[in-house]
Amino acid sequence: MSPIDIVLFFVAVIGVIGFGLFKSRAKEAEGPKNTSDYFLAGRGLTWWLVGFSLIAANISTEQFVGMSGQAADWLGMAIASYEWMAAITLVVIAFVFLPRLLRCGIYTIPEFLEYRFGVLSRTIMAVATMVILVGVPTASVIYSGAKVMSVFFGGVTVLGLDLGDLTLGCWTIGLAAAAYVFIGGLKACAWTDLIWGSALILGGIVVMLLAFQALADTPAEDLIQTKVATSSATVDDIDQAGALARLQLLTQGEAVDGPNGSGGKLHMIRPSSDSSIPWTALLIGLWIPNFFYWGLNQYIMQRTLGSRSLAEGQKGIIFAAALKLIIPFVVVIPGIMAYHLYNSDLQEQAQLKNAAALTELEAGELTVFPFSEHFARLYPEQAAAIVVHNSQIVGTEAVSPPDGHTPLTLTAANAKLVDAAQTANLPLATRLVGYDYDAAFPTLLRNLLKPGFTWFVLAAIFGAVVSSLASMLNSASTIATMDIYHKIRRKASQRELVSAGRVCVVLFVIIACMIAPNLGRPEFGGIYTFIQEFQGFLSPGILAVFLFGFLVHRCPRYAGWLGILLNVVLYGTLKVVAPEIAFLNRMAICFGAVLLVLAILTVVNPLKKPVDMPVNPDIELTHSPAAKFWGIVVAVLTLGLYVIFW
């Protein structure tokens, strides 16, 4: 970064945050005074604030690091299903979920469960949601934001501080977000989201265009080394092709399960054996986290709960759905190109990640060392030596001769040794990898951005991180205050509740910043997979319970807490006894099982009369005809994209 880039970066970040704080305190000189002002922006958000705020809260380095990293690995375009299926999900949310939630005048999603199923259901969901929200997505966003900083600023020292240090980056991002949500609440988040959301999409488009230009300029002799195994492209084919055609030539072929280089990447459909997104997950499994995230996730729905009216909320949601169609083009496709352009850089980042484990190996630690197939392909002699070491630790016969094995057989042999070590409760080291795919997008930034424009893209990405994080902290503090603290302190004043919310913001950011630096360990399987995997303990059960709460009026009240806890037990059991089942398929199994149990309970022991739900008289509940029309347009466009990339 040039000096002017650095100055403009800080001016942009501080200026936008200051603008958000100014707007949050525009009417009241002392800022938010009651819970409605602090947690729901006074229930006065317009559709364009709701739409941009939804996107800015959702799109962060969680996508730019995690999703682009999964795309750079073997998933390719298939990971875009999280975005394009979300567009259709949002249309359903706008007309099925939102009217029922706004009608009750609730502050939090768990609050609905108390009215429909009882206090115990609300408490269980509140505690579980709060714990996972702080420990998983909040910590993950902090980590992924710091990952961008560590890759981009690696080796840069200011005032004795290494700007590439991951832990320093985690605390910097966490404290920056906590500062303005502490003061301004949801309204400050919403106004900054308006700027960060639009800047993020524009910045992503710029990076995509620069990546295509780099792909067009890279010698064909270099690119041919990165083509997938199923591609028949030659050096002449690539040399004569333009940027888009080059991407197709390098990634063409059948999509197959396996590491990078095994099969085509421009496919939405993956084999049923795929460990992340098998095609079977598109039937049920992938819809579960989508509906949970967009319809029942507090930090997303808090924006719509703060809508001025139902019509404004619906228009905002449909606007966000339209923007979701753009995201894969600025996140997923650049991630795919990152591997073909800078795979040597990703290899160097992996070596940094592997350094600690290799030091343990050289020291002769009595530890078993897992490794990926990529590691075996890049370092076959080292992989063979590790297999011999592991076999001695496990107590089995060593693989001999090591140099007579292919990377694939070495990986398979080592996997059996790792399984045996786990059975015997032997210590395992951090998994050794060939490429650090989470570094894909940060590597693009480092290689593509030029002085004079770097400040804008980095400010947009940093702002998106801080925006998403602030939203999560605000929502976690809302749940802690309204669902837990207010239950204990029923006579607490509005000012006391706002103060409690601010204390929770500080506490939660400290916890998340302590967790975040540890999420870079390879055994988590990539930050995006880590987030989705752990959401499975909650999302299927909660979605099933809410669907019965919305649509089945005779479902007994005890079914709420029972369905949530049943899912936790089922998902945890499947994760232990059948780890080979893709986590999305595990979600589908748990979702079906909970639905079946709730249906049986409703038939056997139905309520004598439906529960009387509260009605908020202060909000206009008329549906928006314009939102219905554009919702249909978004759904049609989404299906068209699936046809193109099928």
C-alpha positions as CSV (number, residue, x, y, z in Angstrom):
1,M,0.0,0.0,0.0
2,S,1.2,3.5,-0.9
3,P,1.1,6.2,1.8
4,I,-2.0,7.7,0.2
5,D,-3.7,4.2,0.3
6,I,-3.0,3.9,4.0
7,V,-4.4,7.4,4.7
8,L,-7.5,6.9,2.5
9,F,-8.1,3.4,4.1
10,F,-8.2,4.9,7.7
11,V,-10.2,7.9,6.5
12,A,-12.8,5.6,4.9
13,V,-13.1,3.2,7.8
14,I,-13.3,5.9,10.5
15,G,-15.6,8.1,8.4
16,V,-18.2,5.4,7.7
17,I,-18.2,4.2,11.4
18,G,-18.5,7.9,12.5
19,F,-21.4,8.3,10.0
20,G,-23.2,5.3,11.5
21,L,-22.8,6.6,15.0
22,F,-24.1,10.0,13.9
23,K,-27.2,8.6,12.4
24,S,-27.8,6.4,15.4
25,R,-27.8,9.5,17.6
26,A,-29.5,11.9,15.2
27,K,-32.8,12.2,17.1
28,E,-31.6,11.7,20.7
29,A,-28.5,13.7,21.8
30,E,-27.6,10.9,24.2
31,G,-28.1,8.0,21.8
32,P,-30.4,5.0,22.1
33,K,-32.4,5.2,25.3
34,N,-34.6,2.2,25.3
35,T,-34.5,-1.4,24.1
36,S,-36.4,-0.7,20.9
37,D,-33.9,2.0,19.9
38,Y,-30.8,0.0,20.8
39,F,-31.8,-3.5,19.7
40,L,-34.3,-2.8,16.8
41,A,-33.4,0.7,15.6
42,G,-36.7,2.0,16.9
43,R,-38.6,-0.3,14.4
44,G,-38.1,2.3,11.7
45,L,-35.9,0.7,9.0
46,T,-36.9,1.3,5.4
47,W,-36.6,-1.4,2.6
48,W,-33.3,-0.2,1.2
49,L,-31.7,-0.1,4.7
50,V,-33.1,-3.6,5.4
51,G,-31.8,-5.0,2.0
52,F,-28.3,-3.6,2.1
53,S,-28.1,-4.4,5.8
54,L,-29.0,-8.1,5.2
55,I,-26.3,-8.4,2.6
56,A,-23.6,-6.6,4.6
57,A,-24.4,-8.7,7.7
58,N,-24.3,-11.8,5.6
59,I,-21.4,-11.2,3.2
60,S,-18.1,-10.9,4.9
61,T,-14.7,-12.6,4.9
62,E,-16.6,-15.7,5.9
63,Q,-17.5,-15.8,2.2
64,F,-14.4,-14.1,0.8
65,V,-12.1,-16.4,2.7
66,G,-14.2,-19.5,3.4
67,M,-16.4,-19.8,0.3
68,S,-13.7,-18.7,-2.2
69,G,-11.3,-21.2,-0.4
70,Q,-13.8,-24.0,-0.9
71,A,-14.2,-23.0,-4.6
72,A,-10.4,-23.0,-5.0
73,D,-10.3,-26.5,-3.7
74,W,-12.4,-29.2,-5.4
75,L,-16.0,-27.7,-4.9
76,G,-15.8,-25.0,-7.5
77,M,-19.2,-23.5,-8.5
78,A,-21.1,-26.1,-6.4
79,I,-20.4,-23.9,-3.3
80,A,-22.5,-21.2,-5.0
81,S,-25.6,-23.2,-4.0
82,Y,-25.4,-21.5,-0.6
83,E,-26.0,-18.2,-2.3
84,W,-28.4,-19.0,-5.1
85,M,-30.6,-21.3,-3.0
86,A,-30.6,-18.5,-0.5
87,A,-32.3,-16.2,-3.0
88,I,-35.3,-18.5,-3.3
89,T,-35.2,-19.1,0.5
90,L,-35.5,-15.3,1.1
91,V,-38.6,-15.1,-1.1
92,V,-40.3,-17.7,1.1
93,I,-39.1,-16.0,4.2
94,A,-40.6,-12.7,3.1
95,F,-44.1,-14.1,2.7
96,V,-44.3,-17.1,5.2
97,F,-42.0,-16.3,8.1
98,L,-41.8,-12.5,8.3
99,P,-45.6,-11.9,8.7
100,R,-45.9,-14.3,11.6
101,L,-42.9,-12.9,13.4
102,L,-43.7,-9.2,12.9
103,R,-47.3,-9.8,14.0
104,C,-46.1,-10.8,17.5
105,G,-43.9,-7.8,18.0
106,I,-41.0,-9.8,19.2
107,Y,-37.4,-8.7,19.9
108,T,-35.8,-12.1,19.4
109,I,-36.5,-15.3,17.5
110,P,-36.5,-17.4,20.7
111,E,-39.2,-15.1,22.1
112,F,-41.7,-16.5,19.6
113,L,-41.1,-19.9,21.1
114,E,-42.3,-18.8,24.5
115,Y,-45.6,-17.6,23.1
116,R,-46.1,-20.8,21.1
117,F,-44.4,-23.5,23.1
118,G,-43.5,-22.1,26.5
119,V,-40.6,-20.6,28.5
120,L,-38.4,-23.7,28.5
121,S,-38.4,-23.8,24.7
122,R,-37.4,-20.2,24.6
123,T,-34.7,-20.6,27.1
124,I,-33.1,-23.7,25.5
125,M,-33.0,-22.0,22.1
126,A,-31.7,-18.7,23.5
127,V,-28.8,-20.3,25.4
128,A,-27.9,-22.7,22.5
129,T,-28.2,-19.9,19.9
130,M,-26.1,-17.5,22.0
131,V,-23.3,-20.0,22.6
132,I,-23.0,-21.1,19.0
133,L,-23.4,-17.5,17.7
134,V,-20.4,-16.3,19.8
135,G,-18.3,-19.4,19.4
136,V,-18.8,-20.3,15.8
137,P,-19.9,-17.5,13.3
138,T,-18.6,-14.6,15.4
139,A,-15.3,-16.2,16.0
140,S,-15.1,-17.4,12.4
141,V,-15.7,-13.9,11.0
142,I,-13.0,-12.5,13.3
143,Y,-10.6,-15.3,12.1
144,S,-11.3,-14.9,8.4
145,G,-11.0,-11.1,8.6
146,A,-7.6,-11.5,10.4
147,K,-6.7,-14.1,7.8
148,V,-7.0,-11.4,5.0
149,M,-4.9,-9.0,7.1
150,S,-2.2,-11.6,7.9
151,V,-1.8,-12.7,4.2
152,F,-2.0,-9.1,2.8
153,F,0.3,-7.5,5.4
154,G,2.6,-10.4,6.0
155,G,6.1,-9.2,6.8
156,V,5.0,-5.6,7.5
157,T,6.1,-4.2,10.9
158,V,4.8,-0.9,12.3
159,L,5.9,0.4,15.8
160,G,7.3,-3.1,16.5
161,L,4.0,-4.8,15.7
162,D,3.8,-7.4,13.0
163,L,0.7,-6.5,11.0
164,G,0.7,-10.0,9.6
165,D,0.2,-11.6,13.0
166,L,-3.1,-13.5,13.1
167,T,-3.8,-12.9,16.8
168,L,-3.2,-9.2,16.5
169,G,-5.6,-9.0,13.5
170,C,-8.3,-10.9,15.5
171,W,-8.2,-8.4,18.4
172,T,-8.0,-5.4,16.1
173,I,-11.1,-6.4,14.2
174,G,-13.0,-7.6,17.2
175,L,-12.5,-4.4,19.2
176,A,-13.3,-2.2,16.2
177,A,-16.7,-3.8,15.8
178,A,-17.5,-3.8,19.5
179,A,-16.8,-0.1,19.7
180,Y,-19.5,1.1,17.5
181,V,-22.2,-1.5,18.2
182,F,-21.5,-0.7,21.9
183,I,-22.5,2.9,21.4
184,G,-25.0,2.9,18.6
185,G,-26.7,-0.5,18.5
186,L,-28.6,-1.8,15.5
187,K,-29.2,1.6,13.9
188,A,-25.5,2.3,13.7
189,C,-25.1,-1.2,12.1
190,A,-27.8,-0.5,9.6
191,W,-26.5,2.8,8.3
192,T,-22.9,1.6,8.0
193,D,-24.2,-1.6,6.3
194,L,-25.7,0.7,3.6
195,I,-22.3,1.9,2.6
196,W,-20.3,-1.3,3.3
197,G,-22.8,-3.5,1.4
198,S,-22.6,-1.5,-1.8
199,A,-18.9,-1.0,-1.6
200,L,-18.3,-4.7,-1.0
201,I,-20.1,-5.7,-4.1
202,L,-18.3,-3.1,-6.2
203,G,-15.0,-4.0,-4.7
204,G,-15.7,-7.7,-5.4
205,I,-16.5,-6.9,-9.0
206,V,-13.2,-5.1,-9.4
207,V,-11.2,-8.0,-8.0
208,M,-13.1,-10.4,-10.4
209,L,-12.2,-8.3,-13.4
210,L,-8.6,-8.0,-12.4
211,A,-8.4,-11.8,-11.9
212,F,-9.8,-12.3,-15.4
213,Q,-7.2,-9.9,-16.8
214,A,-4.4,-11.8,-15.0
215,L,-5.7,-15.1,-16.3
216,A,-5.6,-13.6,-19.8
217,D,-2.0,-12.4,-19.4
218,T,-0.6,-15.5,-17.7
219,P,1.5,-17.7,-20.1
220,A,-0.3,-20.8,-21.2
221,E,2.7,-23.0,-20.3
222,D,2.1,-22.0,-16.6
223,L,-1.6,-22.4,-16.6
224,I,-1.6,-25.9,-18.2
225,Q,0.1,-27.2,-15.0
226,T,-3.0,-26.4,-13.0
227,K,-5.7,-27.9,-15.2
228,V,-8.0,-30.5,-13.7
229,A,-7.3,-34.1,-14.6
230,T,-10.4,-34.5,-16.7
231,S,-9.6,-31.5,-18.9
232,S,-8.2,-32.3,-22.4
233,A,-7.0,-28.8,-23.0
234,T,-3.6,-28.3,-24.6
235,V,-1.1,-25.5,-24.4
236,D,-2.2,-24.3,-27.9
237,D,-5.9,-24.4,-26.8
238,I,-5.2,-22.2,-23.8
239,D,-2.8,-19.9,-25.7
240,Q,-5.4,-19.0,-28.3
241,A,-8.3,-18.6,-25.8
242,G,-9.5,-15.5,-24.0
243,A,-9.8,-15.2,-20.2
244,L,-13.3,-16.7,-19.9
245,A,-12.5,-19.5,-22.3
246,R,-9.2,-20.2,-20.5
247,L,-11.2,-20.7,-17.2
248,Q,-13.5,-23.1,-19.0
249,L,-10.6,-25.1,-20.5
250,L,-8.8,-25.4,-17.2
251,T,-11.8,-26.5,-15.3
252,Q,-13.8,-28.5,-17.8
253,G,-14.7,-32.1,-17.4
254,E,-16.9,-34.2,-15.2
255,A,-17.2,-33.3,-11.5
256,V,-15.8,-36.0,-9.4
257,D,-15.1,-36.4,-5.6
258,G,-11.6,-35.8,-4.6
259,P,-8.8,-33.2,-4.2
260,N,-8.1,-30.3,-6.4
261,G,-7.2,-31.4,-10.0
262,S,-9.5,-34.4,-10.0
263,G,-12.5,-33.0,-11.8
264,G,-14.3,-30.1,-13.4
265,K,-15.3,-27.1,-11.2
266,L,-17.9,-25.3,-13.2
267,H,-20.7,-27.6,-12.0
268,M,-23.5,-27.1,-9.5
269,I,-23.9,-30.8,-9.1
270,R,-21.4,-32.9,-7.2
271,P,-21.3,-36.7,-6.9
272,S,-23.3,-38.4,-4.2
273,S,-20.0,-39.4,-2.5
274,D,-18.8,-35.8,-2.2
275,S,-18.1,-35.1,1.5
276,S,-19.3,-31.4,1.4
277,I,-22.1,-30.8,-1.1
278,P,-23.3,-34.1,-2.7
279,W,-26.2,-33.7,-5.2
280,T,-28.4,-35.4,-2.6
281,A,-28.0,-32.4,-0.3
282,L,-29.7,-30.1,-2.9
283,L,-32.9,-32.1,-2.3
284,I,-33.3,-31.4,1.4
285,G,-30.1,-31.0,3.3
286,L,-29.0,-27.6,1.9
287,W,-32.4,-26.1,2.3
288,I,-32.2,-26.6,6.1
289,P,-29.3,-24.3,6.9
290,N,-30.7,-21.8,4.3
291,F,-34.1,-21.5,6.0
292,F,-32.6,-21.5,9.5
293,Y,-30.0,-18.9,8.6
294,W,-32.3,-16.5,6.7
295,G,-35.5,-17.0,8.6
296,L,-34.6,-18.0,12.2
297,N,-31.1,-16.7,12.7
298,Q,-31.3,-13.7,15.1
299,Y,-28.5,-11.6,13.7
300,I,-30.1,-11.8,10.2
301,M,-33.7,-11.5,11.2
302,Q,-33.0,-8.7,13.6
303,R,-32.9,-6.3,10.6
304,T,-36.3,-7.4,9.4
305,L,-37.8,-7.3,12.9
306,G,-36.7,-3.6,12.9
307,S,-38.7,-2.9,9.7
308,R,-41.0,0.1,9.6
309,S,-43.8,-2.2,8.3
310,L,-44.4,-5.6,6.8
311,A,-44.3,-4.2,3.3
312,E,-41.0,-2.4,3.9
313,G,-39.5,-5.6,5.3
314,Q,-40.7,-7.7,2.4
315,K,-39.3,-5.3,-0.2
316,G,-36.0,-5.2,1.7
317,I,-35.8,-9.0,1.8
318,I,-36.5,-9.4,-2.0
319,F,-33.9,-6.7,-2.7
320,A,-31.4,-8.7,-0.7
321,A,-32.5,-11.9,-2.6
322,A,-31.7,-10.1,-5.9
323,L,-28.2,-9.1,-4.7
324,K,-27.5,-12.7,-3.6
325,L,-27.6,-13.7,-7.3
326,I,-24.5,-11.6,-7.9
327,I,-22.3,-12.9,-5.0
328,P,-21.0,-16.1,-6.6
329,F,-19.6,-14.1,-9.5
330,V,-17.5,-11.9,-7.1
331,V,-16.6,-14.6,-4.6
332,V,-16.7,-18.1,-6.1
333,I,-15.3,-17.6,-9.6
334,P,-12.3,-15.5,-8.3
335,G,-11.6,-18.3,-5.8
336,I,-11.4,-20.8,-8.6
337,M,-9.1,-18.5,-10.6
338,A,-6.9,-18.0,-7.5
339,Y,-5.7,-21.6,-7.7
340,H,-4.9,-21.4,-11.3
341,L,-3.1,-18.1,-11.0
342,Y,-1.3,-18.4,-7.7
343,N,-1.1,-22.0,-6.6
344,S,2.5,-21.6,-5.6
345,D,1.5,-18.9,-3.2
346,L,-1.2,-21.1,-1.7
347,Q,1.5,-23.8,-1.3
348,E,3.8,-21.3,0.6
349,Q,0.9,-20.4,2.9
350,A,0.4,-24.1,3.6
351,Q,4.1,-24.5,4.5
352,L,3.6,-21.7,7.1
353,K,0.6,-23.5,8.4
354,N,2.5,-26.9,8.6
355,A,5.6,-25.5,10.2
356,A,4.6,-26.2,13.8
357,A,3.6,-29.8,13.1
358,L,6.8,-30.5,11.1
359,T,8.9,-29.1,14.0
360,E,7.2,-31.7,16.3
361,L,8.0,-34.4,13.7
362,E,11.6,-33.5,13.5
363,A,11.8,-33.5,17.3
364,G,10.6,-37.1,17.3
365,E,7.4,-36.4,19.2
366,L,5.3,-39.6,20.0
367,T,2.5,-38.2,17.9
368,V,0.6,-39.4,14.8
369,F,0.7,-37.0,11.9
370,P,-2.3,-36.9,9.5
371,F,-1.8,-35.4,6.0
372,S,-3.8,-34.6,2.9
373,E,-3.4,-36.1,-0.5
374,H,-2.1,-32.8,-1.8
375,F,0.6,-33.0,0.8
376,A,1.5,-36.5,-0.4
377,R,1.6,-35.3,-4.1
378,L,3.8,-32.3,-3.4
379,Y,6.1,-34.0,-0.8
380,P,6.0,-37.8,-1.5
381,E,9.3,-38.6,0.3
382,Q,8.2,-36.7,3.4
383,A,4.8,-38.3,3.3
384,A,6.4,-41.8,3.1
385,A,8.6,-41.0,6.1
386,I,5.6,-39.8,8.0
387,V,3.8,-43.1,7.2
388,V,6.8,-45.1,8.6
389,H,6.8,-42.8,11.7
390,N,3.1,-43.2,12.3
391,S,3.2,-47.0,11.9
392,Q,5.9,-47.2,14.6
393,I,3.8,-45.1,16.9
394,V,0.6,-47.1,16.3
395,G,2.5,-50.3,16.6
396,T,1.8,-51.8,13.1
397,E,4.1,-52.9,10.4
398,A,5.7,-50.0,8.5
399,V,4.9,-49.5,4.9
400,S,7.8,-50.7,2.9
401,P,9.4,-49.7,0.7
402,P,8.1,-46.1,1.1
403,D,9.3,-45.0,-2.4
404,G,7.3,-47.7,-4.0
405,H,4.0,-46.1,-3.2
406,T,1.9,-43.5,-5.0
407,P,0.6,-40.3,-3.3
408,L,-2.9,-41.9,-3.3
409,T,-1.8,-45.2,-1.6
410,L,0.3,-43.3,0.9
411,T,-2.6,-41.1,1.8
412,A,-4.9,-44.2,2.2
413,A,-2.3,-46.0,4.3
414,N,-1.8,-43.0,6.5
415,A,-5.6,-42.6,6.9
416,K,-5.8,-46.1,8.3
417,L,-3.0,-45.4,10.8
418,V,-4.8,-42.2,11.9
419,D,-8.0,-44.1,12.4
420,A,-6.1,-46.7,14.5
421,A,-4.5,-43.9,16.5
422,Q,-7.9,-42.3,17.2
423,T,-9.3,-45.7,18.3
424,A,-6.3,-46.1,20.7
425,N,-6.6,-42.5,21.9
426,L,-3.1,-41.6,20.7
427,P,-2.2,-37.9,20.3
428,L,-2.7,-36.5,16.8
429,A,-0.8,-33.5,15.4
430,T,-2.3,-30.8,13.2
431,R,-3.1,-32.1,9.7
432,L,-0.5,-31.4,7.1
433,V,-1.8,-29.8,3.9
434,G,-0.4,-29.1,0.5
435,Y,-2.3,-25.8,-0.1
436,D,-3.9,-23.3,2.2
437,Y,-7.2,-22.7,0.3
438,D,-8.4,-20.2,2.9
439,A,-5.7,-17.9,1.6
440,A,-7.1,-17.9,-1.9
441,F,-8.9,-14.5,-1.9
442,P,-6.3,-12.7,0.3
443,T,-3.7,-13.9,-2.2
444,L,-5.7,-12.4,-5.1
445,L,-5.8,-9.1,-3.2
446,R,-2.1,-9.1,-2.5
447,N,-1.1,-9.9,-6.1
448,L,-3.8,-8.0,-8.1
449,L,-4.4,-4.7,-6.3
450,K,-2.4,-1.7,-7.4
451,P,-1.4,1.4,-5.4
452,G,-4.2,4.0,-5.6
453,F,-7.1,1.6,-5.5
454,T,-6.0,-0.8,-2.8
455,W,-7.5,1.3,-0.1
456,F,-11.0,1.0,-1.5
457,V,-11.1,-2.8,-1.8
458,L,-9.5,-3.3,1.6
459,A,-11.7,-0.7,3.3
460,A,-14.8,-2.4,1.8
461,I,-13.7,-5.9,3.0
462,F,-12.6,-4.6,6.4
463,G,-15.9,-2.8,6.7
464,A,-17.8,-5.9,5.8
465,V,-16.0,-7.8,8.4
466,V,-16.6,-5.2,11.1
467,S,-20.2,-4.9,9.9
468,S,-21.0,-8.6,10.1
469,L,-19.2,-8.9,13.4
470,A,-21.1,-5.9,14.9
471,S,-24.4,-7.4,13.7
472,M,-23.5,-10.7,15.5
473,L,-22.4,-9.0,18.7
474,N,-25.6,-6.9,18.7
475,S,-27.8,-9.9,18.2
476,A,-26.0,-12.1,20.7
477,S,-26.4,-9.3,23.3
478,T,-30.1,-8.9,22.4
479,I,-30.7,-12.6,23.1
480,A,-28.6,-12.4,26.3
481,T,-30.5,-9.3,27.5
482,M,-34.1,-9.9,26.4
483,D,-34.3,-13.7,26.6
484,I,-32.1,-14.3,29.7
485,Y,-31.3,-11.2,31.7
486,H,-34.8,-9.7,31.4
487,K,-36.3,-13.0,32.6
488,I,-34.1,-12.8,35.8
489,R,-34.6,-9.0,36.3
490,R,-38.2,-8.6,35.3
491,K,-38.4,-5.1,36.8
492,A,-35.3,-3.8,35.1
493,S,-35.6,-0.4,33.6
494,Q,-35.1,0.3,29.9
495,R,-31.8,2.0,30.6
496,E,-30.6,-1.0,32.7
497,L,-31.5,-3.3,29.8
498,V,-29.5,-1.2,27.3
499,S,-26.5,-1.2,29.8
500,A,-26.8,-5.0,30.1
501,G,-26.7,-5.3,26.4
502,R,-23.5,-3.2,26.2
503,V,-21.8,-5.3,28.9
504,C,-22.7,-8.4,26.9
505,V,-21.1,-6.9,23.7
506,V,-17.8,-6.5,25.5
507,L,-17.9,-10.0,27.1
508,F,-18.8,-11.7,23.9
509,V,-16.1,-10.0,21.8
510,I,-13.5,-11.0,24.3
511,I,-14.6,-14.7,24.2
512,A,-14.8,-14.7,20.4
513,C,-11.3,-13.1,20.0
514,M,-9.9,-15.8,22.3
515,I,-11.4,-18.5,20.2
516,A,-10.7,-17.0,16.7
517,P,-6.9,-17.6,16.3
518,N,-7.4,-21.3,16.8
519,L,-9.7,-21.7,13.8
520,G,-6.9,-21.8,11.3
521,R,-6.0,-25.4,12.2
522,P,-6.4,-27.7,9.1
523,E,-8.5,-30.2,11.0
524,F,-11.4,-27.8,10.8
525,G,-11.6,-28.5,7.1
526,G,-11.9,-24.9,6.0
527,I,-13.7,-22.1,7.8
528,Y,-16.9,-22.3,5.8
529,T,-17.3,-26.0,6.4
530,F,-16.6,-25.5,10.1
531,I,-19.4,-22.9,10.4
532,Q,-22.0,-25.0,8.5
533,E,-21.0,-28.2,10.3
534,F,-21.7,-26.9,13.8
535,Q,-24.9,-25.1,12.8
536,G,-26.2,-28.6,12.3
537,F,-26.6,-29.1,16.0
538,L,-29.3,-26.4,16.0
539,S,-30.7,-25.7,12.5
540,P,-32.7,-28.9,11.7
541,G,-34.4,-29.1,15.1
542,I,-35.2,-25.4,15.3
543,L,-36.5,-25.2,11.8
544,A,-38.8,-28.2,12.4
545,V,-40.1,-26.8,15.6
546,F,-40.8,-23.4,14.0
547,L,-42.6,-24.9,11.0
548,F,-44.9,-26.8,13.4
549,G,-45.3,-23.6,15.4
550,F,-46.3,-21.6,12.3
551,L,-48.4,-24.1,10.4
552,V,-49.6,-26.9,12.9
553,H,-51.8,-25.1,15.4
554,R,-52.6,-28.2,17.4
555,C,-49.0,-29.3,18.0
556,P,-48.5,-29.7,21.8
557,R,-46.5,-27.0,23.7
558,Y,-43.8,-29.4,25.1
559,A,-42.9,-30.4,21.5
560,G,-40.8,-27.2,21.2
561,W,-38.1,-28.0,23.7
562,L,-38.3,-31.7,22.9
563,G,-37.7,-31.2,19.1
564,I,-34.6,-28.9,19.7
565,L,-33.0,-31.3,22.2
566,L,-33.8,-34.4,20.1
567,N,-31.9,-32.9,17.1
568,V,-28.8,-32.2,19.2
569,V,-28.7,-35.8,20.3
570,L,-29.4,-37.2,16.9
571,Y,-26.9,-35.0,15.1
572,G,-24.2,-35.6,17.7
573,T,-24.8,-39.4,17.5
574,L,-24.6,-39.4,13.7
575,K,-21.4,-37.3,13.8
576,V,-19.8,-39.9,16.0
577,V,-21.1,-43.2,14.7
578,A,-21.3,-42.3,11.0
579,P,-18.8,-39.5,10.3
580,E,-18.6,-40.6,6.6
581,I,-22.1,-39.1,6.1
582,A,-21.9,-35.6,4.6
583,F,-23.0,-33.0,7.2
584,L,-25.8,-31.8,4.9
585,N,-27.1,-35.3,4.6
586,R,-26.9,-35.6,8.5
587,M,-29.0,-32.4,8.7
588,A,-31.6,-33.9,6.4
589,I,-31.8,-37.1,8.4
590,C,-32.2,-35.2,11.7
591,F,-34.8,-32.8,10.2
592,G,-36.9,-35.7,8.9
593,A,-36.7,-37.5,12.2
594,V,-37.7,-34.5,14.3
595,L,-40.6,-33.8,11.9
596,L,-41.8,-37.4,12.3
597,V,-41.6,-37.2,16.1
598,L,-43.5,-33.9,16.2
599,A,-46.2,-35.2,13.8
600,I,-46.7,-38.3,16.0
601,L,-47.0,-36.1,19.1
602,T,-49.5,-33.9,17.4
603,V,-51.6,-36.9,16.4
604,V,-51.4,-38.7,19.8
605,N,-51.7,-35.6,22.1
606,P,-53.0,-32.5,20.2
607,L,-53.8,-29.2,21.9
608,K,-57.5,-28.9,22.6
609,K,-57.4,-25.4,21.1
610,P,-54.8,-23.3,19.3
611,V,-52.5,-21.0,21.3
612,D,-53.5,-17.3,21.3
613,M,-50.5,-15.4,19.9
614,P,-49.9,-11.8,20.8
615,V,-50.5,-9.1,18.2
616,N,-48.4,-5.9,17.8
617,P,-50.9,-3.1,17.0
618,D,-48.1,-0.6,16.2
619,I,-46.9,-2.1,12.9
620,E,-48.7,-2.1,9.5
621,L,-49.1,-5.8,8.4
622,T,-50.2,-5.2,4.7
623,H,-48.3,-7.4,2.2
624,S,-46.4,-5.7,-0.6
625,P,-47.6,-6.4,-4.2
626,A,-44.3,-5.1,-5.7
627,A,-42.4,-7.5,-3.5
628,K,-44.5,-10.5,-4.7
629,F,-43.8,-9.6,-8.4
630,W,-40.0,-9.1,-7.9
631,G,-39.9,-12.2,-5.7
632,I,-41.2,-14.3,-8.7
633,V,-38.6,-12.6,-11.0
634,V,-35.8,-13.5,-8.6
635,A,-37.0,-17.2,-8.4
636,V,-37.0,-17.5,-12.2
637,L,-33.6,-16.0,-12.5
638,T,-32.2,-18.4,-9.9
639,L,-33.5,-21.4,-11.8
640,G,-32.0,-20.0,-15.0
641,L,-28.6,-19.8,-13.3
642,Y,-28.9,-23.4,-12.2
643,V,-29.7,-24.5,-15.8
644,I,-26.6,-22.6,-17.1
645,F,-24.2,-24.1,-14.6
646,W,-25.9,-27.5,-14.1
